[in-house]
Amino acid sequence: MRQDKPGVLLVNLGTPDTPTTPAVKRYLKQFLSDKRVVDTPRWLWWPILNIGILPLRSPRVAKLYASVWMDGGSPLMVFSQRQRAALAARLDIPVELGMSYGNPSLKSAIDSLMQQGVNRLIVLPLYPQFSCSTVAAVWDGITEVFAGYRSLPSVNFIRDYAEHPAYIAALKASVERSFAQHGKPDLLVTSFHGIPQRFADEGDDYPQRCYDTFNALTASLGLGSSEAMLTFQSRFGREPWLTPYTDETMQALPAKGVKHVQIMSPGFSADCLETLEEINEQNREFFLHAGGTRFEYIPALNDDEEHITMMLELVNQYR
């Protein structure tokens, strides 16, 4: 009789192996070659990517990574490994970490789980809000790995957890800690990673899932419409992305009388380049240069105990 043996696959986006131009170039090439991320026809995109973007962008991005690099690697890698270890310590089943791009690869993580006898895979993409460019890319990557397998495990795939009570509770706790430390700001800004507006027009429900998180969080905190707002960051390319844009918002707020902001990025399960450099450095400068006086960044949930408890609850649904 086939005995059930579950295992957990945690997945995040990925990171360069080192903060160097060659490593960043390899990583960006894999990331920006995924049709889920950039769906421009290949005949048009390949010259732009390989001749224009990679040679110019890689050295600049490598310097940014170097500015936030930690002893154990990039922040995303360090916190993701801590998350895996903390979750594994609270479970009696195998837990592995795989990245959609870079290392450890999805294949290496899945191979390890299969070698441990896992025949029921619980996949937890660490993206709270579904998007075709992130969660769907995880689905594609797993499917590609299993194309080389003769036997397949059953799969429980967690699509997202935008409104999960434990997720909202963890976010609420992080905001309350910040308010207690710094005082309540004029405005709480929740900055989510953007996607092209066209993706949403074509059916991606990501914007709605972001608003689902925002609405649940602000309701739990008792914040009114004038006390919190949602923005979108990290736009890339020339086509319109989801608005309002975080950077433009930061530059405009002081003229509207908002002098003290606290900002968080609830769509990121671990601090990374987009939170530590883009939000806490670039957008801090935008806000203060425009006349703001106080700017505080609320860290990602990372390996907070409340965050690991949430992961445990999500996984235990399929135990």
MARBA-879519 format. One record per atom (N, C-alpha, C, O): x negated, z negated, y negated. Coordinates in steps of 0.2 Angstrom, whole numbers, plus 5000, padded with zeros to 4 digits. Atoms other than C-alpha are relative to their C-alpha. Layout:
N
XZY;...
# end
This chain:
319
499650005006;500050005000;499650004994;499149964993;500349995006;499450054983;500149934995;500649924993;499950065004;499049894973;499950014993;499550054991;500049995007;499349884955;499449964997;499349904997;500650035004;497749854944;500050034993;499750084992;500049975007;498049874925;499349994997;498949944999;500650015004;496649894913;500250024993;500650064992;499849995007;496649904894;499450054997;498850044997;500549965003;495850044884;500250004992;500750024990;499950005007;495650004865;499750064997;499150084999;500349945003;495350154854;500050004993;500549984990;500049995008;494850184836;499650074999;499550105003;500249935002;494250334826;499250015003;499150065006;500749994999;492350314828;499550004994;499849984989;500550025006;490750304818;499350045002;499250055008;500649984998;489050384817;499549955004;499749895003;500550054997;487650304828;499649964996;499449914997;500450035004;486550274814;500250034993;500550084992;499949975006;486650294795;499550054997;499250044992;500549955002;485550444794;500450075000;500950085003;499749945001;485950624789;500250045007;500750065008;499949974994;485750694807;500649975004;501050015007;499450044996;486950564815;500650014997;501150025000;499349995004;488250584801;500250075001;500850085002;499849934999;488150774803;500350015007;500850045007;499849994993;488450764822;500749975000;501250005003;499350045000;489950634819;500550044996;501050064999;499549965004;490750734805;500250075003;500750095003;499849944997;490650894815;500549995005;500950035006;499550014995;491550824830;500749984997;501250014999;499450035003;492850734819;500350064996;500950074997;499749955004;493150884807;500150075004;500450125002;499849954996;493251004822;500649995004;500950045007;499450014997;494750924829;500650034996;500750024990;499449965003;496351034826;500549954997;500949974993;499550055002;497350874824;499849974993;500249954989;500350035006;496250824809;500050064995;500350054989;500049945004;496051004801;500250055004;499950085009;499749954996;497151134807;500050074997;500350124999;500249945002;496451274797;499850055005;499450035010;500249954994;496251434808;499250005000;498850004996;500750014999;494551424816;499550054997;499050034994;500449945003;493951594810;499849984992;499350004990;500150025007;494151524792;499649944999;499249934995;500350075001;493651344795;499349995002;498949964998;500750014997;492051364805;499450014994;499049974994;500549995005;491051444791;500049954994;499549934992;499950055005;491751324778;499649935002;499349904998;500350064997;491251174789;499350005001;498949964999;500750004998;489551224795;499550034995;499050014994;500449985005;488951314780;500049964993;499649954989;499950035006;489751224766;500049925000;499649894997;499950075000;490351044771;499549965003;499249915000;500550044997;489150984783;499349994997;499149934996;500650005004;487551024774;500049964994;499549924992;500050035006;488150954758;500349935001;500049884997;499650075000;489250804763;499649955004;499649895003;500350044996;488150734777;499549954997;499549894998;500450055004;486750664766;500349954996;500149894996;499650045004;487950594754;500349945004;500349885002;499750054996;488950504767;499649965004;499749905005;500550044997;487450444776;499849944995;499749884998;500250065005;486950344760;500549954999;500449894999;499550055001;488650274759;500149955006;500249895006;500050044994;488550214777;499549955000;499549895002;500650045000;486850144774;500249944995;499949884996;499850065004;487650034760;500449955003;500549895000;499650054996;488849944772;499849995007;500149955010;500250014993;487849954788;499949925001;499649894997;500150074997;487749784798;499550005005;499350055007;500650004995;486449724810;500250035006;499850065010;499849974993;487449774825;500350075000;500550105005;499749935001;487949944818;500550014994;500449974990;499649995005;489250014807;500649945000;500749925006;499550065000;490649884802;500550025005;500849975009;499549984995;491949984812;499849985007;500249965011;500250014993;490849974828;499949925001;500149905006;500250084999;490349784825;500749975001;500849935006;499450035000;492149734822;500450025007;500849985010;499749984994;492849844836;499849975007;500149955011;500350034994;491649774849;500249925000;500349905006;499850075000;492149594843;500750005002;500949955006;499350004998;493949644845;500150005008;500549975011;500049994993;493649704863;499849945004;500149925009;500350074996;492649544868;500549954999;500649915004;499550055001;493949434860;500650015005;500949965007;499449994996;495449514869;499850005007;500249975011;500250014993;494449524886;500049935002;500149915007;500150084999;494149334884;500749975002;500749925005;499350024999;496049314884;500450035005;501050025006;499749974995;496449424898;499650005007;499049985006;500450004993;496049434917;500050075003;499950085009;500049934998;496049624917;499450034996;499250014991;500549975004;494649744912;500350034993;500850054992;499849985007;494649794893;499350044998;498850024998;500549955002;493549944887;500250024993;500850034991;500049975006;493250014870;499850085000;499250095003;500249935000;493250204867;500250034993;500650004990;499949975007;493150304851;500250085001;499950115005;499849934999;493950474848;499450054998;499450105001;500649965002;492350534840;499449965000;499449904998;500650045000;490550474843;500049965006;500449975011;500150044994;490050334855;500349934998;500349914992;499949984993;490650244865;500650055001;501150044998;499549944999;491650404870;500649975004;500649935008;499550014996;493350404877;499950015008;500149975012;500249994993;492650474893;499649945003;499849925009;500450064997;491350334895;500549945001;500449905006;499550064999;492750204893;500450015005;500549965009;499549994994;493950284905;499650005006;499949975011;500450004993;492650314918;499849935002;499949915008;500150074998;492150134917;500649965003;500549925008;499450034998;493950074919;500250035007;500449995011;499949974993;494150194934;499649975005;499849965011;500550024995;492550134942;500249925002;499949905007;499850074998;493249954941;500750005004;501049945005;499449994996;494750014951;500750004996;501249995000;499450005004;496050024937;500450065002;500250125002;499649954999;497550124942;500650004996;501150044996;499550005005;498650084928;499749994993;499549934992;500350015007;498050114910;500449984995;500950024994;499750025006;498650024895;499650024994;499149994993;500449975005;498150124880;500249974993;500849984992;499850035007;498150034863;499550034995;499050014993;500449975006;497550154849;500149954994;500749934992;500050055005;497150034835;500250034993;499850024988;499749975006;498150134822;500749974999;501149995003;499350035001;499650024816;500650054999;501150045001;499549955001;500550174810;499950075003;499350105002;500149934997;500750334820;499850054995;500250064990;500149945004;500050494813;499750055006;499450035010;500249944995;499750664822;499250005000;498950035004;500749995001;497950654815;499649955003;499049955004;500350054997;497550494823;500249985007;499949995012;499750024994;498650434837;500150065005;499950055011;499949944995;499050604844;499350035002;499350065007;500649984998;497250644844;499749965006;499349985010;500250044994;496950494856;500350035006;500050035011;499749974994;498250564867;499750075003;499650075009;500449944998;497350734867;499449995003;499250025008;500650024997;495750654870;500049975007;499649995012;499950034994;496350554885;500250065005;500050065011;499749944996;497250714892;499450045002;499350065008;500649964998;495550804891;499649975005;499350005009;500450034995;494650674900;500350005007;499950025012;499750004994;495850664914;500150075003;500250085009;500049934997;495750854916;499550015005;499550055010;500549994995;494250824926;500149955006;499649945010;499850054994;495050694938;500450035005;500950075004;499649984994;495750724955;500649965000;501249985002;499450055000;496850564954;500149974994;499649964990;499950035007;497650494939;500349945000;500749925005;499750065001;498150324934;500750014997;500850064994;499450005005;499950284927;499749984993;499249944993;500250025007;499850264908;500549974996;501150004996;499650035005;500650154896;499750014994;499249984992;500349985006;500350224879;500449974994;501049984993;499650035005;500750114864;499950044994;499450054991;500049955006;501250234850;499849974994;499350004990;500350045006;501050114836;500449935000;500749915004;499750065000;501549944830;500149984993;500049924990;500050015008;501949964811;500449944998;500349914993;499550065002;503349824811;500049955005;500449905005;500150064995;502749714826;500049944996;499649934992;500050075003;503149534821;499349975000;499149944995;500650045000;501449474826;499550044995;499050014992;500549965004;500549614816;500249984992;499849974988;499850025007;501649574800;499849934999;499649914993;500250075001;501249394803;499349994998;499149954994;500850005002;499349424803;499950034993;499550004990;500149985006;499449524788;500249954994;499949944989;499750055005;500549394779;499549944999;499349924994;500550055000;499249264784;499450024996;499149984992;500649985003;497849364777;500150004992;499749994988;499850005007;498749394760;500049934997;499849914992;500050075002;499149204759;499449974999;499349934994;500750035001;497349154761;499750034994;499449994990;500349975006;496849274747;500349974994;500049964989;499650035005;498249214736;499749934998;499749904993;500250075001;497649034739;499349994997;499249954993;500750005002;495849074736;499950024992;499650004988;500149975007;496049184720;500649994995;500550014990;499450015004;497749144714;500550075001;500250125003;499649944999;499249264714;499950054995;499850044989;500249955005;498849434706;500650024996;501250014998;499549975003;499849534694;500450055005;501050065005;499849954996;500049664708;499650005007;499049995007;500349994993;499749674727;500050075002;500650105002;500049924998;499249854732;499850005007;499349985009;500149984993;499349914750;499850075000;500250114999;500349934999;498250064752;499950025007;499550005011;500049974993;498550174767;499650065000;499650094995;500449944999;497450314773;500550064999;501150065002;499549955001;498250474767;500050065005;499550065009;500049944996;498750634776;500250064996;500550044991;499749945004;499150814769;500849995000;501149975005;499350005000;500950814763;500350055005;500950035007;499849954995;501150964774;500149975006;500649995010;499950034994;500950864789;500749965001;501049975006;499450035001;502350754784;500650055000;501150045003;499549955000;503450904780;500150035006;500750055008;499949974994;503150974797;500249955006;500249975011;499750054995;503750814806;499649945001;499949895005;500450064998;502350684806;500449944996;500549944990;499650065004;503350514802;499549954998;499749894996;500550055003;501750424796;500249974994;500149914993;499850035007;502350404778;500549945001;500549894998;499450054998;503950314785;499749945003;499949885002;500250064997;502950204796;499549964996;499549904996;500450045005;501750154782;500549964995;500449904994;499550045003;503350104772;500349955004;500549905001;499750054995;504050014787;499549944999;499849884999;500550065001;502449904786;500149974994;500149914993;500050035006;502449884768;500749964998;500649914996;499350045001;504349834767;500049945004;500249895002;500050064996;504149714781;499549944998;499749884998;500550055002;502549634774;500349974993;500349914992;499850035007;503249614756;500649965001;500749914997;499450044999;504949544763;499749935003;500049885001;500250064997;503949414773;499649964995;499649904995;500450045005;502949364757;500549994994;500349954990;499550015005;504549364746;499850034994;499950014988;500249965006;503749494734;500550054998;500850085002;499549955002;504849594723;499750074998;499150084999;500349935001;504649784718;499550004995;499150054995;500549995005;503649744703;499449965002;498949964998;500650044998;502449634712;499550035006;499050005007;500449964995;501849754726;500150075000;500750094998;499949935000;501549934728;499650035005;499150005008;500349964995;501050064741;499650064997;499950104993;500349945002;499750194738;499650035006;499650005012;500349964994;498750324749;499350024997;499250044992;500749995002;496850344749;499750055004;500050085009;500449964996;495450454756;500250075000;500150105006;499849934999;496150624752;499450055000;498950034998;500649954998;495050774757;500350074999;500850095002;499849935001;495150954752;500550014994;500649974990;499749985006;496251044739;500850005001;501149994996;499250005000;498051044746;500349934999;499949884999;499750065002;499250904741;500049955006;500249975011;499950064995;499150734750;500549964998;500849964993;499550055002;500350594751;499849964993;499249954992;500150035006;500550514734;500449935000;500949935004;500549995006;500350404724;499349995003;499249955008;500750014998;498450414726;499749934997;499849914992;500250065002;497550254726;499550004994;499649964990;500450005005;496150304715;500350014993;500149984988;499749995006;497250374701;500449944998;500549924992;499650065002;498350214702;499549954997;499749924992;500550055002;496850104700;499850014993;499749974989;500249995007;496350194684;500650004995;500549994989;499450005005;498150194677;500349934999;500649924994;499750065001;498650014680;499849964994;500349934991;500250045005;497649924667;500450024993;500649974989;499649985006;498550024653;500749985000;501149984995;499350034999;500249964660;500049935000;500549905001;500050075001;499749784658;499849965006;499849905006;500250034994;499149754676;499249994999;498850035000;500750015001;497449664674;499749975006;499149965006;500250034994;497349574690;500350035006;500950025007;499749974994;497549664707;499649975006;499049955006;500350014993;497249614725;500250065004;500850085004;499949944996;497149764737;499849995007;499349965009;500150004992;497249784756;500150075003;500550115000;499849944996;497249924768;500249995007;499949995012;499750024993;498449884782;500050055005;500150035011;500049954995;498250044791;499350005004;499250035009;500650004996;496450004796;499949935003;500049885000;500050064996;496249874810;499349975000;499249915002;500650035001;494449854806;499750034994;499850084992;500349985006;493449864790;499550055002;499150055007;500449944999;492450024788;499850034994;499950004989;500249975006;491750144776;500650014995;500550004989;499549995004;493450184769;500349944996;500649944991;499850065003;493850004765;499449964996;499549944990;500550045003;492149924761;499750044994;499550014989;500349975005;491450064751;500550044995;500550034989;499549965004;492950174745;500449954996;500549964990;499550055003;494150024741;499649954996;499749944990;500350065004;493049874737;499450024996;499249984992;500549985005;491649974728;500350054995;500350044989;499849945005;492350144721;500649984996;500649984990;499350015004;494150084717;499949934996;500349934991;500150065005;493549914710;499750034994;499950004988;500349975006;492450014698;500550044996;500550034990;499449975004;493950124693;500449954996;500549964990;499550055003;495049974690;499649964994;499949964989;500450045005;493749874680;499850044994;499850024988;500249955005;493150024670;500650024996;500550034990;499449985004;494950064665;500349944996;500749954992;499850065004;495149884658;500349955004;500549905001;499850054995;495649784673;499549944999;498949954997;500550065001;494849604673;499949975007;499349945008;500150034993;495049544691;500250055006;500850075006;499949964994;494949644707;499849965006;499249955007;500250034994;494949564724;500250045006;500850065007;499849964994;494949654741;500149955006;499749915007;499850044994;495849574756;499750045006;500050095007;500349974994;494849614772;500550025005;501150005005;499649984994;495549704787;500149945004;499749895004;499950064995;496149594801;499449995004;499349945007;500750004996;494549634811;500149965006;500649975010;499950054994;494349494824;500349944999;500249895002;499750065001;495449364816;500449985006;500750035010;499650034994;496349254829;500750035000;500950055005;499349985000;498049314823;500050085002;500550105005;500049934998;497549494826;499950015007;500250055010;500150004993;496949464843;500649985004;500850015009;499350024997;498549374847;500550065000;500950075005;499649955001;499449524841;499950055006;500350085009;500249954995;498449644853;500249975007;500550015011;499850044994;498749514867;500850015002;501050035007;499349994999;500649524864;500250085002;500650095006;499849934998;500649714864;499850025007;500250065010;500249994993;499649724880;500549975005;500650005010;499650044995;500649594889;500750035001;501150015006;499449964998;502249704887;500050045006;500550055009;500049954994;501549814901;499649965005;499450005010;500350044994;500749674912;500550005006;500349975011;
# end
